[in-house]
Amino acid sequence: MISRFRYRLLHRLQLRESWVIFFIMGIIMLNFPFLNIFNKSDAILGIPLLFLYFTVGWAISIFVIYLFTLAIRQSPDTHNGTKEP
């Protein structure tokens, strides 16, 4: 069951639309409204909120890129590095 879920997830990540959606989400998350929300003098565990926002967002973006590379590497549609039309 886990392997079927993993296959479905990796297959969905191959779609061009998901690449575009994650790219646009990254741009939106680095624009004024979100930066203004987290630019407060509050701190969680002594870490400023804006710094925590950037750090967690950076880690999540690395994880998403890792998932995309897994999807490309395990693509059943590719043969010798070329895709069929």
Contacts in CASP RR format, 6 or more apart in sequence:
PFRMAT RR
TARGET T0000
AUTHOR 0000-0000-0000
METHOD contacts of the structure
MODEL  1
MISRFRYRLLHRLQLRESWVIFFIMGIIMLNFPFLNIFNKSDAILGIPLL
FLYFTVGWAISIFVIYLFTLAIRQSPDTHNGTKEP
9 67 0 8 1.000
10 67 0 8 1.000
10 70 0 8 1.000
10 71 0 8 1.000
10 74 0 8 1.000
11 71 0 8 1.000
12 18 0 8 1.000
13 67 0 8 1.000
13 68 0 8 1.000
13 70 0 8 1.000
13 71 0 8 1.000
14 71 0 8 1.000
14 72 0 8 1.000
14 75 0 8 1.000
14 77 0 8 1.000
19 68 0 8 1.000
22 64 0 8 1.000
22 68 0 8 1.000
26 61 0 8 1.000
28 34 0 8 1.000
29 57 0 8 1.000
34 53 0 8 1.000
35 50 0 8 1.000
38 49 0 8 1.000
38 50 0 8 1.000
38 52 0 8 1.000
38 53 0 8 1.000
39 49 0 8 1.000
39 50 0 8 1.000
40 49 0 8 1.000
40 50 0 8 1.000
41 48 0 8 1.000
42 48 0 8 1.000
42 49 0 8 1.000
43 49 0 8 1.000
44 52 0 8 1.000
77 83 0 8 1.000
77 84 0 8 1.000
END
